[in-house]
Amino acid sequence: MSVPGLRIPEEADLRTTLRSPTVAARVGVWLGLCFGIAFLTGLYSHALQSPPGWFTPLTRPVWIYQFSQGLHYLTGVACVPLLLVKLYAVYPRFFVRPPWQDRRAMLLHGLERGSIGLLVAAAIFQVASGLANSSQWYPWLVFSFRSTHYAVAWVVVGSLVVHIAVKLPVIRTAFAAPVDEGEEKSSGLSRRGLLRTTYVASGLAVLSVAGGSVPRLRRVSVFENHYVPGGGVPINKTARVAGVTAAATDPGYVLAVAFGDQEVELTLADLAELPQVTERLPIACVEGWSASGDWTGVRLRDLLPLVGAPAGSAVLATSLQEDGPYTSSELAGNVADDPLTLVATGLDGEPLSLDHGFPCRLIAPGRPGVLQTKWLGRLEAT
Amino acid sequence: MARLAWLRVVLGGAGVVLLSWGAWLMVGLDLSDLLEIGAWWAGGVLVHDFVLAPLAILVWYVVARRLPVWARAPFAATVVVLGTLTLAVLPTLGRFGAKAGDPYLLNRSYLAWWFVVAAVLVLVAAGWALSARRSAGRRTQAP
């Protein structure tokens, strides 16, 4: 059945003077740059959470993870306008009719179509799933966000590099000409106008959410996901949600420190008798937000001699929290031995609150917030 | 030209290696994960190609082309900025991830702020349109 006058559009039907390779190439460079930064910072964050054997986490500057993860989140947000306008510029190509008659041309056409389809599908998924995760929204039912976002990142970057290789001559021609070459006069936006609008849109999108990562922008970041009135360190998981209230407020609470068959149990009073330090350290979440606090407590490296563990031992920190994906975390030798790695009992001059991890929590430079284990129950040197 | 050809081969090869590693990682996922991921991939493409992209064309033909010429570019720019910004913060606007136990998560009046942002953008566009109209008027009056 066909309706007279209605048919599937062809490439030429959708071509406008705005949808030109000179526009696509220029937006594409920014998009590629943002994907590249998000990929590298994402790899770093993944390595911190699932460290390969050769990997040594960086602990200086102390804000390195705050910076890299903030960059990861913000470049991801910047991708939304860039990706949409890039797709707008090339949309007519979607309606190119396959060269059915010629087998060889058909094969090449199929390969190009397939690789672009893969790139587009994976890129949309990557940006959308990252945005959902940044607001702790998990609309999917089965797959795990972290392993999927990690695997798809390689697919996106791989198919992006293949795409650049295929399109290199087009890109070169597009950059050799001014953006308005061959532009017809239209009553709407010019090509330059569209490019400027796209960059403004990306900039505004970043500004509107950046307050979580760049505290100075807090006043203009009206779409920030985590907002603590009056500043201060946000709380991602309260004691009640974690189900640790009873264990954490138990008067008989002790922190177990172990190495091999050596073990000591420290009460809060025991911890208070050890040398106390106060350090200003950021806590930076994988979701992009971060905040700094003045943490008071005992250096982790000062606890290890109590059980005869050698300096530079790796340490497994376990929470009182029984269920959940982040009930324990491992500290590499260099992190455990760092003078800024604390078993904190106070924050900003006050005793640690229950939601911040009372009786005591881990705080170390350069780590994702989910690894700054709260409600510590046991430290085991290995 | 030979250098460009070499660069293409090297880039293409590197891309295939990265892509293969991604494919290998994905093969390691459960089949049920892969089915769901496949559905999301297809869904993203369908939403773009059959909803968002046609919508952009429709807005141009149904709304923008009926506006006076001096208002069309400001209108189009506002649609691009507000539309893409809205999509970028959609999970925040909808507060889909809000949890009863977390008072600091998604705790602002995002929808009210969205109207403020939209109003500011519309004001800026109106200023642009008016100045475009004035300069269009000057051009027609010029001898």
HADDOCK unambig.tbl for C-alpha pairs under 7 A between the chains (distance, minus, plus):
assign (segid A and resid 77 and name CA) (segid B and resid 88 and name CA) 6.28 0.50 0.50
assign (segid A and resid 80 and name CA) (segid B and resid 84 and name CA) 6.51 0.50 0.50
assign (segid A and resid 80 and name CA) (segid B and resid 88 and name CA) 5.84 0.50 0.50
assign (segid A and resid 81 and name CA) (segid B and resid 84 and name CA) 5.14 0.50 0.50
assign (segid A and resid 88 and name CA) (segid B and resid 53 and name CA) 6.85 0.50 0.50
assign (segid A and resid 121 and name CA) (segid B and resid 41 and name CA) 4.98 0.50 0.50
assign (segid A and resid 121 and name CA) (segid B and resid 42 and name CA) 6.66 0.50 0.50
assign (segid A and resid 121 and name CA) (segid B and resid 44 and name CA) 6.40 0.50 0.50
assign (segid A and resid 121 and name CA) (segid B and resid 45 and name CA) 5.62 0.50 0.50
assign (segid A and resid 122 and name CA) (segid B and resid 41 and name CA) 6.35 0.50 0.50
assign (segid A and resid 124 and name CA) (segid B and resid 44 and name CA) 6.03 0.50 0.50
assign (segid A and resid 125 and name CA) (segid B and resid 40 and name CA) 6.85 0.50 0.50
assign (segid A and resid 125 and name CA) (segid B and resid 41 and name CA) 5.85 0.50 0.50
assign (segid A and resid 125 and name CA) (segid B and resid 44 and name CA) 6.43 0.50 0.50
assign (segid A and resid 132 and name CA) (segid B and resid 91 and name CA) 5.81 0.50 0.50
assign (segid A and resid 135 and name CA) (segid B and resid 91 and name CA) 6.43 0.50 0.50
assign (segid A and resid 135 and name CA) (segid B and resid 92 and name CA) 6.11 0.50 0.50
assign (segid A and resid 135 and name CA) (segid B and resid 97 and name CA) 5.91 0.50 0.50
assign (segid A and resid 136 and name CA) (segid B and resid 97 and name CA) 4.99 0.50 0.50
assign (segid A and resid 137 and name CA) (segid B and resid 96 and name CA) 5.81 0.50 0.50
assign (segid A and resid 137 and name CA) (segid B and resid 97 and name CA) 3.99 0.50 0.50
assign (segid A and resid 142 and name CA) (segid B and resid 32 and name CA) 6.91 0.50 0.50
assign (segid A and resid 142 and name CA) (segid B and resid 33 and name CA) 5.70 0.50 0.50
assign (segid A and resid 142 and name CA) (segid B and resid 36 and name CA) 6.84 0.50 0.50
assign (segid A and resid 143 and name CA) (segid B and resid 33 and name CA) 4.60 0.50 0.50
assign (segid A and resid 151 and name CA) (segid B and resid 22 and name CA) 5.10 0.50 0.50
assign (segid A and resid 151 and name CA) (segid B and resid 25 and name CA) 5.44 0.50 0.50
assign (segid A and resid 151 and name CA) (segid B and resid 26 and name CA) 5.84 0.50 0.50
assign (segid A and resid 152 and name CA) (segid B and resid 22 and name CA) 6.24 0.50 0.50
assign (segid A and resid 154 and name CA) (segid B and resid 18 and name CA) 5.83 0.50 0.50
assign (segid A and resid 154 and name CA) (segid B and resid 19 and name CA) 5.89 0.50 0.50
assign (segid A and resid 154 and name CA) (segid B and resid 21 and name CA) 6.75 0.50 0.50
assign (segid A and resid 154 and name CA) (segid B and resid 22 and name CA) 4.50 0.50 0.50
assign (segid A and resid 155 and name CA) (segid B and resid 18 and name CA) 6.93 0.50 0.50
assign (segid A and resid 155 and name CA) (segid B and resid 19 and name CA) 4.74 0.50 0.50
assign (segid A and resid 155 and name CA) (segid B and resid 22 and name CA) 4.79 0.50 0.50
assign (segid A and resid 155 and name CA) (segid B and resid 23 and name CA) 6.67 0.50 0.50
assign (segid A and resid 158 and name CA) (segid B and resid 15 and name CA) 4.23 0.50 0.50
assign (segid A and resid 158 and name CA) (segid B and resid 16 and name CA) 6.06 0.50 0.50
assign (segid A and resid 158 and name CA) (segid B and resid 18 and name CA) 4.53 0.50 0.50
assign (segid A and resid 158 and name CA) (segid B and resid 19 and name CA) 4.12 0.50 0.50
assign (segid A and resid 159 and name CA) (segid B and resid 15 and name CA) 6.07 0.50 0.50
assign (segid A and resid 159 and name CA) (segid B and resid 19 and name CA) 6.09 0.50 0.50
assign (segid A and resid 161 and name CA) (segid B and resid 11 and name CA) 6.25 0.50 0.50
assign (segid A and resid 161 and name CA) (segid B and resid 12 and name CA) 6.60 0.50 0.50
assign (segid A and resid 161 and name CA) (segid B and resid 15 and name CA) 4.72 0.50 0.50
assign (segid A and resid 162 and name CA) (segid B and resid 11 and name CA) 6.56 0.50 0.50
assign (segid A and resid 162 and name CA) (segid B and resid 12 and name CA) 4.71 0.50 0.50
assign (segid A and resid 162 and name CA) (segid B and resid 15 and name CA) 4.78 0.50 0.50
assign (segid A and resid 162 and name CA) (segid B and resid 16 and name CA) 6.70 0.50 0.50
assign (segid A and resid 165 and name CA) (segid B and resid 8 and name CA) 4.60 0.50 0.50
assign (segid A and resid 165 and name CA) (segid B and resid 11 and name CA) 5.45 0.50 0.50
assign (segid A and resid 165 and name CA) (segid B and resid 12 and name CA) 5.24 0.50 0.50
assign (segid A and resid 166 and name CA) (segid B and resid 8 and name CA) 6.93 0.50 0.50
assign (segid A and resid 168 and name CA) (segid B and resid 8 and name CA) 6.98 0.50 0.50
assign (segid A and resid 187 and name CA) (segid B and resid 69 and name CA) 5.85 0.50 0.50
assign (segid A and resid 187 and name CA) (segid B and resid 72 and name CA) 6.59 0.50 0.50
assign (segid A and resid 188 and name CA) (segid B and resid 72 and name CA) 5.06 0.50 0.50
assign (segid A and resid 188 and name CA) (segid B and resid 73 and name CA) 4.37 0.50 0.50
assign (segid A and resid 188 and name CA) (segid B and resid 76 and name CA) 6.88 0.50 0.50
assign (segid A and resid 189 and name CA) (segid B and resid 73 and name CA) 4.56 0.50 0.50
assign (segid A and resid 189 and name CA) (segid B and resid 76 and name CA) 6.71 0.50 0.50
assign (segid A and resid 197 and name CA) (segid B and resid 77 and name CA) 5.90 0.50 0.50
assign (segid A and resid 197 and name CA) (segid B and resid 81 and name CA) 6.75 0.50 0.50
assign (segid A and resid 201 and name CA) (segid B and resid 81 and name CA) 4.63 0.50 0.50
assign (segid A and resid 201 and name CA) (segid B and resid 84 and name CA) 6.97 0.50 0.50
assign (segid A and resid 201 and name CA) (segid B and resid 85 and name CA) 6.53 0.50 0.50
assign (segid A and resid 205 and name CA) (segid B and resid 85 and name CA) 5.35 0.50 0.50
assign (segid A and resid 205 and name CA) (segid B and resid 88 and name CA) 6.86 0.50 0.50
assign (segid A and resid 222 and name CA) (segid B and resid 110 and name CA) 6.94 0.50 0.50
assign (segid A and resid 222 and name CA) (segid B and resid 113 and name CA) 6.39 0.50 0.50
assign (segid A and resid 223 and name CA) (segid B and resid 89 and name CA) 6.86 0.50 0.50
assign (segid A and resid 223 and name CA) (segid B and resid 92 and name CA) 6.64 0.50 0.50
assign (segid A and resid 223 and name CA) (segid B and resid 110 and name CA) 6.13 0.50 0.50
assign (segid A and resid 225 and name CA) (segid B and resid 92 and name CA) 6.39 0.50 0.50
assign (segid A and resid 225 and name CA) (segid B and resid 105 and name CA) 5.99 0.50 0.50
assign (segid A and resid 225 and name CA) (segid B and resid 106 and name CA) 4.85 0.50 0.50
assign (segid A and resid 226 and name CA) (segid B and resid 104 and name CA) 5.53 0.50 0.50
assign (segid A and resid 226 and name CA) (segid B and resid 105 and name CA) 4.77 0.50 0.50
assign (segid A and resid 226 and name CA) (segid B and resid 106 and name CA) 5.84 0.50 0.50
assign (segid A and resid 227 and name CA) (segid B and resid 104 and name CA) 5.53 0.50 0.50
assign (segid A and resid 227 and name CA) (segid B and resid 105 and name CA) 6.78 0.50 0.50
assign (segid A and resid 227 and name CA) (segid B and resid 107 and name CA) 6.55 0.50 0.50
assign (segid A and resid 228 and name CA) (segid B and resid 104 and name CA) 5.87 0.50 0.50
assign (segid A and resid 234 and name CA) (segid B and resid 104 and name CA) 6.55 0.50 0.50
assign (segid A and resid 235 and name CA) (segid B and resid 104 and name CA) 6.80 0.50 0.50
assign (segid A and resid 236 and name CA) (segid B and resid 102 and name CA) 6.77 0.50 0.50
assign (segid A and resid 237 and name CA) (segid B and resid 102 and name CA) 6.50 0.50 0.50
assign (segid A and resid 238 and name CA) (segid B and resid 101 and name CA) 6.53 0.50 0.50
assign (segid A and resid 238 and name CA) (segid B and resid 102 and name CA) 6.49 0.50 0.50
assign (segid A and resid 241 and name CA) (segid B and resid 101 and name CA) 5.88 0.50 0.50
